[in-house]
């Protein structure tokens, strides 16, 4: 009988804890999905004056826009906009025969980031200059 009572109490404890995560926990679970995303840090680390266009593509991928200046030198533009929206909800509780206790918690967040990178090449397709602008709101 003691074993049955211990199993029943253990089961109730598991049910009580299951689904009872904080809103911060759920928010953290939705982060990190884009580990290889383009960032200012990646540009600062990877891009150098004198790099070839092939090395730039290997580091950052293909540009969104390619233009030429008055001297027919290429300018590459990486223009990225990211919107992150997440919503998470947990319900949990303990339901006994006569008394029930339950609760729920949730979180909703939304944010946007922009990153614009301009890479200017010389006539030999080597990086002669680069600039970037980042915003987050």
C-alpha positions as CSV (number, residue, x, y, z in Angstrom):
1,X,0.0,0.0,0.0
2,X,2.9,2.3,0.8
3,X,4.3,1.7,-2.6
4,X,1.0,2.6,-4.3
5,X,0.8,5.8,-2.2
6,X,4.4,6.7,-3.1
7,X,3.7,6.2,-6.8
8,X,0.5,8.3,-6.6
9,X,2.4,11.1,-4.9
10,X,5.2,10.9,-7.4
11,X,2.7,11.0,-10.3
12,X,1.0,14.1,-8.8
13,X,4.4,15.8,-8.4
14,X,5.2,15.2,-12.0
15,X,1.8,16.4,-13.2
16,X,2.2,19.6,-11.1
17,X,5.6,20.4,-12.6
18,X,4.9,19.5,-16.2
19,X,4.2,22.5,-18.3
20,X,5.1,25.0,-15.6
21,X,7.8,27.0,-17.3
22,X,8.4,30.7,-16.9
23,X,7.8,33.1,-19.8
24,X,11.6,33.8,-19.8
25,X,12.2,30.1,-20.4
26,X,9.9,30.1,-23.4
27,X,11.5,33.2,-24.8
28,X,14.9,31.7,-24.5
29,X,13.7,28.5,-26.3
30,X,12.8,30.6,-29.4
31,X,16.3,32.3,-29.6
32,X,19.3,30.9,-31.4
33,X,17.5,29.6,-34.5
34,X,19.6,31.8,-36.8
35,X,23.1,31.2,-35.5
36,X,24.8,31.9,-38.9
37,X,23.0,35.2,-39.6
38,X,24.8,38.2,-40.9
39,X,25.9,40.5,-38.2
40,X,28.1,43.6,-37.7
41,X,30.5,41.4,-35.8
42,X,30.8,39.0,-38.7
43,X,31.5,41.9,-41.1
44,X,34.1,43.3,-38.7
45,X,35.8,39.9,-38.3
46,X,35.6,38.6,-41.9
47,X,35.9,41.6,-44.3
48,X,39.2,43.2,-45.1
49,X,40.4,45.7,-47.7
50,X,42.2,43.7,-50.5
51,X,39.9,40.7,-50.3
52,X,38.7,39.2,-53.6
53,X,35.0,39.1,-54.5
54,X,35.1,35.3,-54.1
55,X,36.3,35.6,-50.5
56,X,33.5,38.1,-49.7
57,X,30.9,35.7,-51.1
58,X,32.4,32.9,-49.1
59,X,32.2,35.1,-45.9
60,X,28.9,36.8,-46.4
61,X,27.0,35.1,-49.2
62,X,25.6,36.7,-52.3
63,X,24.7,40.4,-52.2
64,X,21.2,41.7,-52.6
65,X,22.2,44.5,-54.9
66,X,25.1,45.0,-57.3
67,X,25.7,48.3,-58.9
68,X,28.6,50.1,-60.7
69,X,30.0,53.5,-60.1
70,X,31.1,56.1,-62.8
71,X,34.4,54.2,-63.2
72,X,32.6,50.9,-63.7
73,X,33.7,49.5,-60.4
74,X,31.3,47.2,-58.6
75,X,29.5,48.1,-55.4
76,X,27.8,45.3,-53.5
77,X,24.9,46.0,-51.1
78,X,23.7,43.5,-48.4
79,X,20.4,44.9,-47.1
80,X,18.9,42.6,-44.4
81,X,15.8,43.2,-42.4
82,X,14.7,40.7,-39.8
83,X,11.5,40.6,-37.7
84,X,11.3,38.3,-34.8
85,X,8.0,37.6,-33.2
86,X,7.4,34.9,-30.6
87,X,4.6,33.8,-28.4
88,X,4.7,31.1,-25.8
89,X,2.2,29.8,-23.3
90,X,2.3,27.2,-20.5
91,X,-0.6,25.8,-18.6
92,X,0.0,23.7,-15.6
93,X,-1.7,22.6,-12.4
94,X,-2.7,19.9,-10.0
95,X,-6.2,18.5,-10.1
96,X,-7.4,16.5,-7.2
97,X,-10.8,14.9,-6.7
98,X,-12.4,17.9,-5.0
99,X,-9.9,20.7,-5.3
100,X,-8.2,21.9,-8.4
101,X,-5.3,24.4,-8.7
102,X,-4.1,25.6,-12.1
103,X,-2.3,28.5,-13.7
104,X,-0.8,29.7,-16.9
105,X,2.0,31.9,-18.0
106,X,2.9,33.3,-21.3
107,X,5.1,35.8,-23.2
108,X,4.8,37.6,-26.5
109,X,7.7,39.6,-28.0
110,X,8.4,41.3,-31.3
111,X,11.6,43.0,-32.5
112,X,13.1,44.2,-35.7
113,X,16.7,44.5,-36.9
114,X,18.2,46.0,-40.0
115,X,21.7,45.7,-41.4
116,X,23.1,47.4,-44.5
117,X,26.6,46.6,-45.7
118,X,28.1,48.4,-48.7
119,X,31.3,46.9,-50.2
120,X,33.2,48.8,-52.8
121,X,35.5,47.0,-55.2
122,X,38.4,48.3,-57.3
123,X,39.0,47.6,-60.9
124,X,40.7,44.2,-60.0
125,X,37.6,43.0,-58.0
126,X,39.4,43.5,-54.7
127,X,37.7,45.2,-51.8
128,X,38.8,48.9,-51.7
129,X,36.4,50.0,-49.0
130,X,33.4,48.9,-47.0
131,X,30.8,50.4,-44.6
132,X,27.9,49.1,-42.6
133,X,24.9,50.4,-40.6
134,X,22.9,48.5,-38.1
135,X,19.7,49.3,-36.1
136,X,17.6,47.4,-33.7
137,X,14.1,48.3,-32.4
